[in-house]
Structures are given as structure tokens and as C-alpha cells.
Amino acid sequence: MDRRTSTESEGSIHLQISDLSARLGETGSGVPTIFEPQKRDSISNATSSVSRARPAAHSVPEKKLTLFALRLAVLEKAATGLGTLGFIWATVVLLGGFAITLDKTDFWFITIILLIEGTRIFSRSHELEWQHQATWSIADAGINSFRAIKSSSHFIIKTVKAVFRPISVARNPSRRSRDITESMHRASHRSGEQKRAKTRTWKTSDVPLLPYSKWVFLSRNVSKLLYWLQLASATACVVLAMMKLVKQNFGEIAKGDTDKRNRKSALIIFYSLALAEALLFLMEKAYWEWQVTYCTLLDKVNKECELGPSGLVSIRRFFYDAYSKCVNGSIFDGLEMDMVSFAMDLLSSNSPEEQLIGAQILRQFAMNNQFSDDTLQKIGICISVIERLVEMLNWKDPQEEEIRLSAAEILSKLAGKKQNSLRVAGIPGAMESISSLLHIKRSSVGAADEIAEKKIIDNEGYDFWTFNHLALLILKKLALDHDNCGKIGNTRGLLPKIIDFTHTGERLLKNESVTPSQIKTVKRSLQVVKMLASTTGSTGKQLRKGISEVVFTISNIRDILRYGEKHPVLQKLGIEILTSLAFEEDATERIGGTGGVLKELFNIFFREGTQENQNHVEIAAGEALSMLASESHFNCHRILKLKVIEKLVGALEVPMLRISAARILRNLCTYSSGDCFEQLRGVTAAAPIVLRSIMTEENKLQEVMIGLAAHVFKFMTSQESSTMFETAGIQESELAFVLVQVLKKYRYPPIKTPRIRRFVIELAIWMMRHKEKNIEVFKDMGMERELECITETTSELESFNVFSGTVGLSRHSTTIHSLVETAMKLLEDK
């Protein structure tokens, strides 16, 4: 196998098996089929990728924001500490100890500074709260202040106009709010003309604080007012403190006046503390604006997170949350935050805006190759989040379409991990929720049952097409687990929905302008049905029964076989479904009884002009025909009516078809009724080809040819068989030698060729009954010893015609022990 690094995701390793199958397909020794036992897990693991390495800690984008928040918090707390010290110094030392002896100017300066600082501290304590709410609906609330300075004149003019605006106008939502809402809809690929339905609660950013001039006093604008109030307070404090420190006109001190001897020093300390505190605060704001406005830190992080234009609101909200934690608690509290946990918290909110932001963040991180594994791991261990996502699948309100879409995409990624898929499927009602995503709409134009060739969009603009794709993708990933397959089958109405998407018809399959999404939908539905039909054990038996009982299943696949020549992938999937369904006797009869299915399979099997590396459909068709002919007298009779014996004999010389052709012929010879003897006489023409293949080939091809030979010779007289040996240029003793060598080579039941010893014994019995001379030949070659070895090494592996995984199906009517006893008796009687 070729092992190469995936170009789609760094660190992924994919095992390419398609090329290997093509190279080994001629002998069939490398292609697992239903005619040999196989472990399903080993096949699925071969195509799965090794988990990607987690991103390095320093590469996580939001760490830049949490570090930025920590540095701001250090400056903020330092400024607050100095302000507190200055306030205590002024109230205790100056106003308490020197209030009477202070100069009138100093008294008012200190009073004004304290009032200013009190105003700033009050504004600061509430600014974060208002900014936190403003980030939901306004893009530049309280954070890009230097940008606001550039447009301050426009802002003031608009504010003045708003004061005198009529109340009736003020009642309408602001134009800016509508613009932002529309931009968010465009960013999420939704229609910008949709209007959100009225809710019973206020949006915090739209709360009018006063009954008049509502736009001016909306809560979203309060953070701006508090921000500018702080800047003005700090600037005034710097000016006043500098004025006093430079002039130092603290009043005259008379000689011997001991009450005023420390006044100057006390005042210098106070003004210095006030100046330092104001400068630290202004430094914090300057650093803030430098990083946010000029270095565009938030924009860069948003770009690295790939959240798109609407993601900037999420980034700002995350930053304010981190900064608030650093300011209100320990400066290190914000470092513990990350975008995934932040989004998971928002997802559980009752606010539609918060739910949407949380879902969009999780979707983007789950889809991002760099962050996907870590994100899915965090979601996977939080059952409440998975339950919330599953619940969102049931939200059919057009206003919640984007949230529902995000939840579906997250679950489609989550279901790709086996452990997570078990958790998803284990949630009560999960399958019903996934089923709610499936919606199909037929077109009345042309054929009455044709799928519309345009995206399925209802009158309200609700697009179901993407939800169909995602539902089928989730089911496909869940079906990788055996237990989940049972849950899918037991969900009421889900199987018919899945099968409904397999419907195509001539109009769709032969249309040159058919969209890839339509074919993709059919493909995914066929993949899901195939996985369900190939499930092992009692669960698989029940699923196959349920699938075959849906009246559209086989007819839909027949249309794909008949008109899908341009879509070989769909044909192959449909054929594999038929092969799996044929495990059940009732389903086998339904398939054979559906008009045209067997004929279309033979048309594909004998199709010419296909390159060797692209003939997987023909091989699958041969396997399906062999399975349908096995143990079914009715299907064998139907096949003989198609008069394909001559073509099947000719296919024995075609490298890619001869294994399947040999199996079909053997089954026809074995399971056809007695009145078909004359129709089967044509298989005798295959004898020379069969004999030469036994002598020269190995492994699977040799096995099927030995099995066919034992039945071909039954349709010949003794003279005709002798003639066939002469025509092939092979002596019967040479054939006997090869058969004994095969038994010596396979002393234990081989997995790849589980029936080869059985077929050898059957052919040896015919040869000994055909000519007594052959009995002596087998004796001389040690046949008795090899037969004794078979009795000691017989396994259940040799008792079945086909296998469903490691489970044997269709047990041989004659045990291998009976065949050995018959052969031993012939050897002993001589």
C-alpha cells in the first residue's frame, strides 16, 4: 500500500487502497469479497486517517487576546491602586489634617480632582458592563475609540438631530441596527431581506433608558459616553496636577508656624499620586488604542480564526469577557479562557444572538483543520453541548435556520469520531432529530416523481438542500458503528426517507447539466443504505429485511443501473446494495422478480470498452449476479431465460471477469432445476479453459475454476470428457497431481480461498467415479494421507458459501466430512 501525507490536512496519513485493488484484481487475491470472511473494522480503518496533531499552544489565535487583556489589567489595577492611595491620602492627610490651613486654591484643586477621580472610577466600574452588552449588535462599540474620534463631528450632529427627532420616528429600529443585522445575514449566506420575528424580551443594546429621544439614550451608546467621560476626567486630572506641581504655589508659611510645615510635602505627594494615576490610565488607553486601532489585533485574530466579517462581534465579546475577568478577579483569570469553551457557554444561552454566535464559532473551529481535533474533543466530552446541538436540529423556524445549519455541520464533524458518534447516537431522540433534517420535494414538471433539479427552497426562502446533505453525511458516519446501524433502522420512518433520496430516473442521470449536489445527495443516500445493508449479525438481518420491504428500494436501484452509465460510482453502490440484500432469501426473490434487474446487471457485466483500472462496476455486477444465483432456483431459471451461457463461457477468458463468470456458471449448474439440463449443456464448452486455468493459476482463480470443473463434467458423457482433456492437452493424471499438490499447499483452511479444499475433493470424487484408473493415481500420490489431514483440520470456515464480515451465511448442504468419507470409500474400495 502506498502511504502518503494528505494534502488537505497536515499530519494526516491516508492508506490508498484503490490502486492496490486494481493491481490485484486480475487474480482477485487482494480484493475482499462476500465469498471470504473479512473484518469490517479492518476495512474502515484502512481508509481512515490518523488523528492530526493538535496545534501548538502558541499558535492558538485567542491567546493574543487573553495576553493583551492581562497587560491591560495590570495597568488598570496599578492605576486603580494609585488612585485609591491618592484618595486616602487626600481625605485622611490633606482634607482631614490640613483642611483649615490649606490655601483656597489648593482646597478647590484637591476637591475637583477627587470629584473627577470619583467620576472616573464610577465610569470605569460600569463601562465594561455596558461595553459587554454593546458588542452584540454594534461593530465599533466602545473599543475603536480613535476611529470614533475621526467621525466625532458627524456623531455630534447626528446626536443633536436625534434629540429633536419626532418620537414616532424614534420608535423604529435604528438604521444602523438594520444594516448590521443584514450584514450578518450576508456573512452567513442567508437572505438579507428576512426580518427577525418579534420576541417577548428586550435586546439589551436596544433598551431606551429615557422615554424621549430614545436613540440618544439607547444602552448601546452609554458605553461611549462613559468612555469619553473617563478620558476627560483623566486629562483634567493631569492638567490640574501638572499646574500645581510646576508652580508649587501652595501658600506662604510664616516662621514658627508648625501646623503648615509638612503641608507642601503632603500636597506634592498627593498631586504626584494623582498625576501618576491619570498617566497610567491614559497609558492603558493609549496601549488599548494602539493594539486595537493601529495594530488591528482583533481583526488579525478574527482572520486567523477564519470567522469572517460577522466573527468580529464574537472576537470582541470574547475579549471583553477575558478583560472583565482579569479586572474583576485575578489578573490571570482571563488566561484560562478559550474560544471553544466561550462558544459552548453561549450555545446554552436563551438568547438567539448568543446561540448563533456560539454555533458559528464552534462550526468554524470544527471545520478548521488546525483546530478541529481539539474542538471536537472538547465538545465530545460535554454531553450537555451535544444534547443542545441535537436539540437544535429540530428548530424549523426560518429565523433559526443559520443556528440549525451550524449545529448540523458541527454534528457532521463530531460523528466522524467513533467515540463521539456513540455519544451522539446515545442521546434520546437523536435519530429522530437527524431525520427531521431530511426533506424531499418532487417536481411536477416532466415525470411526476422526478426530483426537482433546482435547490429545494420553500415559499419563505428556507433552503432544505444543504440540510439533506448534512443529514445523510451524519447518518453515513454514524453507520460506521454496528450499534448505530440498529438505531437507524429502528427509527420510525427514517429508512424510507433515506431510500427516497436514491430515486433518480432517466431525466436526472442523463442530463448533461445536472448539478454535482444532486448526484452527491444520491451518492450519500446509497452509501448509507449500503452500510446498513452490509451490517452483520441479527441487526444486519433485520435491516436488510426492512430495506428490501420498502417498495422503492429495488426499482430505484434498477433505474440507476439502467440510466447511470455516466455515473459508475452510483452504479457500483447500487450493485453492492443488491449484493448485500441477497443475503436474505426473501430479498433475493424480490430482486430477481423486479423486472429488468438481472438483465441490467448482465448488461453492465458484459459491458465492453472499459479500461482495466476502471472496471470496478463490472466486477461488482458479477459478484451480485453470483450471489443472486446462489441457492435460488427461480433466479437461475430467470438467468437461463436471458440466454447468457455463451457469453459467460467467453468471459472466462477475460482477466477481470473470469472469477465472477466462473462463480455464476457454477451456481447455475448447482441450483438450477432438473428440467434445465439442456439449457446448461452449453457450459461444457468451458471445460478446456477451466482445465488450463486449474493447471496454471493460483489462489482465488484456481479455487473457482476447480469448483466449476466439478460441475461442468457432470454434463458430459465419459467419451465427451475424455475428448475435452485431449482438446485441452492435459492428462487426467496431471490434473490429479495438481489437485493433490493443492491439498498439500493448503494444509489448513485458507481465509482467502475458504472453499478450495472442498472443491478439490468434489473434483477428485468425479474423477475417481469417471475412471477407475484415477483411483490408483490418487492412491499413488498420497491422496488418503491428505484426506486424513483434512478431517483433522476442518473448520467452520469451509462450511459456508458466503460471509457477512466474519459471520458465515448460506451453509453448504453437504459437509466437508461427508465429502471426505465419500472420497475415502472410493479409495478403499479399489
N, C-alpha and C positions, 0 to 999 in steps of 0.2 A: 504493500500500500504506500501511496505517496502521502507524506505528512508535510504540510506546508502551513505557513502562518497566514491567517486570514488577513485580507486587505481591508476588510470592513471594520475590524476591531482589533486593536493591537493587543497582543498577548493571547489571542485565541488560536487554538490548534484544531483543525478540521481534518478528518480522515476521509480522503476521497475514495469512494468505493465504486463509482460508476465505471471508471476506466478499467478497473480490475475485473468487473463483471463482464465487460465487453471482451476483454482479452481471454478470459477463461470460459466464455460462453460456448465455444465450439465443442468442448468436451463436457461442459456442464459441471466440472468438478469444483468450481469456485462459486456457483450460484445457488444459494439456499432456496429450496422449494418446499411445497407441502408434502412432497414424496420422501422427505427425510426429516428427522427431528431437528429442531432448532430452538435456541433460546431467544425469546423476543428481546430481552434486555440487552443481549449482546449486539443485536442489530441496531437498536435505537442508540446504544452507546457509541457505536461506530460512527454515526453521523452527528453526534453531539459534540459540542466544543468544550474544551477545558475552560474552567472559570477564569475570567480575566482577573488580572492582578488589580488590587484596589489602588486608587490614585494615591500618590504620595501626599502626606499631610500638608506639605507646603503648597500643593497645587490646588487645594480647595479654595475657591474664589472668596467665599464669605469670610474666611479668616482675615482678609484685609479689612473688612468692615468691623469685625469684633476687636481687632488690634487698634483700629482708628478710634473706636468707641472707648477703649481703655485709656488711650492717651488723652482724649478729651476729658474723660472723667478725672484723671489725675490733675489736670489744670483746673477743672471745675471745683474739685474738692479742696485744692490748695487755695483757690480764690475765696471759696466759702469759709475756709478756716481763718484766713487773714481777715476777712470781713467780720467774722464773729469776734475775733480778738479785738479788732478796732472798735466794734460796737460796745464790747465790755469795757474797753479802756475809756471810751468816751463817757459812758454812763456812770462808771464807778469812779474813775480818776478825775476826769475833767468836769463833767456836769455835777458830779457828786462832791468832789473836793474843791474845785476851783470855780464853781458856778458864779459865786459872788464876785470873785476877783478877776474873772475873765473880762477881756476887752469886749465891748459891744459887738465889734466886727467879728471877732473870733467866736463869740457865742452864737451868732446867727450862721456863720460858716459851718460850725460844727452841727448845729441843728439841721441846716439844709442838707449837709452830707449824710446825716443819719436818716433823714426822711428819704433822700434819694436812694440810699442803700437799702432801706426797708422796702421801698417800692421795687427795686431791682430783685431783691431776694424773693418777694412775693411773686413777681412776674416769673422768675426762674422756676419757682416751685410748681407753677401751674402751666408753664409753657410746654413742657414735654407732653402733658396730658392732652392739650389742645392740638399740638402737632401730631400726636399719635392718631387722633381721630381724623385730622385733616388729610392724612396720607391716603385714605381710602378713595377719595374721589377727585382730588386736585393734584396735579402733577408737580407743582412747584411750591407747595405749602410749607412755609417756614424753614426751608432748607437752602434754596438757591437765592439767598438774600441779595447778593451782589447783582444777580440778574434782575431782581426786583427793583434795585436802585436805578438801573438803566431805564426802567419804564415807570418810575415813581410818579412822574408828572402825569402820565396817562392814567395811572391808578387813582391819583387825587381827583382828576377831572371826573372820572367815572364815579368816584365816590360821592362827589358833590351832586352830580346828576341824579344819583340813586336816591339821595336824601329827598329830593323834590319830585321823585317819580311817583306817579299815582299808585295808590295802594292796589288797585286791580291789576296793574302790570306786575307789581312786586309779588303777587301771589303765584305767578307762573314760575316754573323751574328756571334757573339761570341758563343763559345760552351756553356759558362755559361748561356747565354740568352736562348739557346735552351733547356738546362737542366731544367731551372726554368719553362719555358713555359710548358714543358712536365709534370713536377711535379704538376703544377696547373691543367693540364688536368686530371691527375690521381686522384688528390684530389677531383675533381668534377665528377668523374666517366665517363669521356669522353675518347675517344681514344687518345693515346699519339702520334699517327702517323700523325694526321691531322696537316696541316700547314696553318697558317693564310694567307688569301688572301692579296695581295698587296694593300696598301692604298695610297691615294694621299697626305698624310701629314706625317711628321716625328714624331716618338715617341721621346719625349724629352730625354729619357735615352739613345737613340742610336745616338744622333746628334754628328757627328765628327767635333770638333772645328778647327782642322787643316787638310790640305789635305793629310798629310803624317803621318804614324804611328797612324792611326785613333783609334786603340783600346786604346792606352795610353791616348788619349785626348778626349775620349767619355765623355759626360756630366755626366754620372753616376759615373765616377771616380773623378770628380772635387771636390765633397764634401769631399772625403777622403783627398785630397791634402790640402784643406782649414782647415780641422780638425787638421791635423798634423802641419800645419803652426801655428795655434793658440797655440797648446801645446808647440811647440818650442819657440815661442815668449814669452809666459808666463814664461817658465822655464828660458830662458835667462834673463828676467827681474828680476826674483827672485835672480839669481846668481849675477848679476851686483849690484842690490840694497843691497844685503847682504854684498857683498865685501866692498862697501863704508861705510855702517853703522857699520861694525865691525872695520875696520881700521880707519875710520874717518880722513883720510889724505886729508884734504880739503885745504892744503897750509898754509904757515906761514902768520901771521897777525902782521905787525910792530906796535909798540906802537904809538898811536896817529893817526893811520890810520882809520879814522871814516868811510871810504867808505866800509870797509870789516868787520865791527864789527858784522853785522847781517848775514853775509854770511853763517857761519856754521849752524846757526839755520834754515836758509832758505833751505839749502841743506839737512839737516836731515829731515825736513818736506817733501821735495819732494821725497827723497828715501823711506821714510816711506809710503807715499801715493802709490808710485809705487809698493812697496813690498805688501802692503795690497791689492791693486787691483789685483795683479797677484796671490796672495794666495787665494783670494776669487774666482777667476776664476778657479784655479786648484781645489779648494774645490767643486765648482759646477761640474766640470768634474768628480771628484772622486765620488761624490754622484750619478751622472748620471751613471757611470760605475758600481757602487755598486748595484744600483737598477736594472739596465738592465741586466748586465752580471752575477753577482753572485746571486742576489735575483730573477733573471728571471721574473721580473714584467710583461713584455709584454707577455711572454709565459703563465704566470698564468692567466692573463686577457683573453688571447685568449682561454685558456682551459675553463674558466668559461663561456665565451660567446659561447663555443662549435662551433667555426667557422672552426676547422680543420686545417691541415697544411697550406693550401693556405690563411687562415684567418690572419696569422701573418702579411702579407703585409698590410691588411686592418687596423689592430691594430696599426701598425707603422705609417701609413699615418694619422690615426686619432690623434695619439699622437703628431705628428709634427704640425698638424693643430692647436691643442689646445695650444701647446707650442708657436707657432708663434703668436697666438692671445694674449697670456699673455705677450710676449716680446714686440710686436709692439704696443699694446694698453695698457689698464688697466690690471693689473695682475689678475683681476677677470673675464676678458672676456672669458677665456678658460673654466671657471667653467660652463658656460651656454651651452656648447656643450654636445651632447649625440650621441650614435652610430646610433640611428634611424634617427634623423634629418640629421646626416652626410651622411648616406646611401641614404636618399631621395634626397639630393643635388646631389650626384654622379649619381643617376639614370637619372637625367635630362641632364647629360653631353652629349657631342657629341663623346666622346672618348669611344670606345668599352671596353677598360680595366676598365675605371671608371664605365661604365654601369654594367659590370659584377660584380665588387666588390660591388657596391651598391645593386644590385639584390640579391647577395649571402648573404649579411648581413641581408637584410630585410627578406629573406626567412628563414634564421636560427632563427632569433628573432621571426618571426611569428609562427614558428613550435615549439618553446621552450615554454613549459607550464608556466614557470616562467615569461617570458616577453611577451607572446602572446597578452594578453588583451591590455596592454599599447601600444604595437607596432601597433596593428590593429586599435586602437582608433586614433593614430596619422596619420596613413595612410588614415583612413576613412574620416577625416575632411579636407584632402588635395586633392581636386578634380583633380588638375594637376597631382599628382602622380598616382592616379587611372587611369586617361586617358593615362598616359605613360605606365603603366602596361598593359592596354588593347591593346594599340598600339603594344607592344612587342609580343603579341600573334600572330601577323601576320608575324613576322620575320621568314622566312622559309630557310634562308641561313644556311647551315650546320655549318658555323663558329659561328653563333649566337644561336646555339642550347641550350647552357647552360643558356644564358640570357632568352631565351624564356621559358625554363623549370622553371627557378626561378620565372618568372612573373606568370606563370600558377599556381604554388604552392602557391604563395602569394595570388592570387585571390581566390583560393580554400578555403583558410582560411578566407579571407575577406568576402566572400559570406555567411559564416556561421552566421554572424550577420545581423539581419533583416534590420537595417537602412543602413548598408553598402551594402547589397545586392541590395537595391533600388538605391543606388548611382551608383553601377556597371552597373546595367541593364539600368539606365537612360542615360548612355553615348552613344551618337550616334555611331552606328556601333559595339556596344559591343557584341551583339548576333552573328553578322557575324564573329567577331574576335574569339569568342569561337568556332563557327562552324568550323573555319579553323584548329582547333586542331584535329578534328575528321578525321581519315584516316583509311580506311579498305582495306585489301588486301586478296583476296581469293586464296586458294591453288588449283592448277590444279591436284594435286595428289588425287586419290580416287574420291570422289564425286566432281563434278565441282564447286559446290558452298560451299564447306566446308571452314571454317576459318582456316588459317594456324595455326598449333599447336606450332609454334615457334614464337619468338618475331618478330614483323614486322620491318625489317631493310632493307633499300634500298641499292643500289649499293654503295652509298657514306658513308655508316655506320650510316645513320640517323635513330634513333630509334623512331618509332611512337607509340609504345605500351603505354609508360608512358603518352604521351600526350592524348591518347584516354581516359585513366583512369581519368586524371585530368579534361578533358573537361566534361565528364559525371558527375564527382563529383561537378564541378561548377554549371552545369545545375540542378543537384539534389538539391543543396542548394538554388539556385535562385528560383526553382519551389515551394519552401515553401510559396512564396508570390503569391497571386492571380493575381496581375497585371503583374508580371514577366512571369507567365504561358502564358498569352496572347501574350507577346512579343516573347516568344519562338515559339509559334505556328505561328506567323505572319512572322517569319524569313524564307526567301525563302530557301528551300532545307534542313532545319535543321531537321524537323520531319522525313523525310525518312532516314537521316543519323543515327539518334538515333535508329530508328526501325531496321535498318540494323544490328546493334550490338546485337539484340535479336536473331539473327539467330544462331542455334546450329546444330541440326541434330544428328542422332544416333551415328555417329563416335566420336563426341565430348563428348556427355553426358554419354556414356557407356565406355569410355576409362578410364582405371584404372590409367594411367599415365598423365591424364590431369592436366595442371598446375593451381594452385589457381588463378593466374592472369587472365586466360581465363574465369573462372567461375565468377570472380569478375567483369569483364567487362560486361558479360551478365546480371549479377545481377543489376549492376548500371543502365544499359540501361532500364531494366524492371522497376526499381524503378522510373526512370524519366518518362517513359510512363505512369505508374500507377498514378503518381502525376498529370500529365497533364490530364489524362482521368477522374480523380475524381474532377476536378475543377468545382466549382459551377457556376450557373448563365448562362448568354448568352455566356460568354467566354468559359465555360466548354462545352456547346453545340457545339460551333464551333470547339473546339479542338477534341472532340470525333468524329465529322464528318470527320475532317482531318485525324485523326489516323486510323479510320476504312476504309477510302478510299485508304490508302496505301495498295497495294495488298498483301504485305508480312506479314502484322501485324498478322492476324489470323492464317495463316499457320505456321508462326514461333512459335507462342504460342502452336499450336497443336503438333508440334514436341517436345516441352518441356513437355507437358502433356504425350505424348506417350513414350518418352525415358528417362524422367528425374526422374525416381524413386529414384535414388541415390542423387538427388538434390531437396529435398522438398521445400526449400526456393524459388528456381526458379519456381517450380510448383505453389506455393501459389501466387507469384507475377503475374504470367501469368493468373491465375484464377481471381484474383482481377481486372486485366485489362479488362477481358471479362465481368465481372460483371458491371464495370463502363460503358463500351461501350454499354451494353444492355439498358442503359437509353434511347438510341435513337432507334427508330423503325427500321430505315434502317440498323443500325449496328446489331440489334438483328437478322434480317433476314440473314445478311451476315454470322454471326457466325453460326447460325443453318444450313445455306446452305453450309458451308465449311465441306466437308466430314470428319467424324470421330471426330469432336469436342465434340458433345453431348455424343457420345459413350465413349470417353476418360474421360470426366467429370464423367460419371456414374461409370466407372472402378475405378476411384480414390475415389469416394463417397462410394462405397461398398467395398473398399479395406480392407482386414482383416489383423490382426496381428499387427496393430498399437497401441502403448500404448496411454493411455488416455491423457498424458501430451505432446504427440507429434502428435495429430490428427488435427492440425490447417488446414492442407491441405484439409482433408476430409470435415471439416466444411465449408471452403471457396468454395469447389466444390458444396456442397449442396446449398449454397446461390446463386452461379452463375446459377445453374440449375433452382432454383426457379424464379430467375429474367428472365431467357431466356424463361421460360414457361408462364410468365405473359403477358397477352394481345396479345399472338402470337398464332393464330390458326395453322400456319404452323409448328412451333416448337413443339407444343403439339402433333400434328399428327406424327412428326418425333420421339418424345419420346415414344409414344404408339407403334410405329413400333419396338422399341427396346425391347418390352415386359418386362418392369421393374416394372410393377404394383405390382406383388407379392413381389419382393424384397423391394420395397418402404414400403409396408404394414409391412413387417418384420422389417424394420429399425425403425418403430415407437416404438419399444421396446428397441432400442439401445440408451443409455442415450445421447451420443454426437451427434447422427444423427437424433433423432426424431423430433426436431424442423424443420430442413430443409426438412425432409421427409414429414411432415405434410403440409408444405407450397407448396411443389411440387405437392402433391396429390390434394390439394385444387385448385391450378391453373389449373391443368389438368381437374378437374371437372368443373371449371368455364369457361375456354376459349376453350375447345375442341368443335369441331363442332358436330351437332346433330347426324351424322352417326357413331359417336364413342361410342354410348351408350353401346353397348355390350362389347366393349373393356374395358370400365370403370366399368363394373359391379363388377370387382374384388376388387374395393375399399370397398365394403360392408363388406368384411372380417375384416376391420379395426375398425368397429363400437364398439365392446367390449373394445378394447384398448383405443379408443377415449373417450368413456364414463367414464371409470375408471380414465383416466387422468384428465378429467374435474372435477371429484369429489374430487380428491386428490392433484392435483398440483396447483401451483400459478404462477402469473406473466406471463412471455412470453410463457412458455409452455402451460399454461392454455388458453392463448389467441389463439394460433394457433390450439389447439385441438377443441376449441369451433367453430372457423372458419371452420375447416374441417368437423365437425359434421353436420353443417347446410347443407352441400353438399352431404355427404355420405348418409344421409337418403333419399335424393331425388331419389336415385337409388333403393329404396326398396318399396315394397308394404306395406300396413298397417299391414298385418299379419307378414311380414318379420321383420319390425321394432319392433313390439311387442316382437317377438322372440329374437331379439338382446338385448332388455332391460332385458329379463329374463336370457339370457346367461351371460350378464354382472353382473347380480344380483343387478340391480339398478331399483328403481321405477321412473316412469316419474315425479311424484310429488317431489321426492328427487332432481331430476335434475332441476326442476323448482325452487325449493328453493335455490339451488346453484346459478342459474342464477340471481335471484333477489338479492341475497347477493353480487354478483359481482358488480351489478349496484350500490348498496348502498356503497360498498367499494370504487368504482371509481366515486364519485360524479362529479369530474372534469376530463377532458381528460388527461390521463396519458401519459407522454413523452415516457416511456419505453414500454408501450403497447398501442399505439395510436388507435388501431382498436378493442379493446376488447369490448367496448360498442356496436359498430356496429354489431360484430359477435353475441353477446348475443341477440340482437333484432332479427337478422336473424333466429337464432335457436328457439327463442320463437315464432316467426311467424309460423315456420314449425310445432312446437308442437301444437299450437292452431288450425292450419288447419288440423293436423293429428287426433286430438281428441277434441271434444267439451268440454270434461271433463277438459281438461287442461286450458281452458279459465277461468273456475271457480277457479281453483287452483291459477292461476296467479292473479286473482282479489283479492282473499283472502290474498295473500301475499303482496299486495300493489304495484302491477306492474304499475298501472296507475299513481300513485304518482311519481314513479321513471322515467317513460317516460316523464312526465311533467318537471321533473328536467333536463332531457337530452335536451329538447327543449330550456331551459334557459341557458344551459352551453355549447352548441355545439360550437366547434371551427374548424377552417380550418385544424387543426392538424388531425382531423378524416376524412378528405376528400380525403386522398391520400394513394396509395399503398406503395410507396417507397419515399425516401427523398435523395436529394443531399445536404448534410450539413443541413441547415435549410430551404432549398427550396423544396417544395413538388412537386413530379412528379407523373404521372400516376393517374389522378383523378378518383375516383370511379364513375361508370356510374350512380349509384343510390345514391342520397344524403341521409344523415342520417335522415334528416327531413322527407323524403318520407317514410323511414322505420318506423319511429315513428308514422306517420299518419296511416300507414297500420296496425300496432300493436294496436293502439288506436281504430281504427274502428272495429277490431276483438273483442276487449274487450267490446265495446259499443253495438255491435250487439247481444250480448248474453243476 
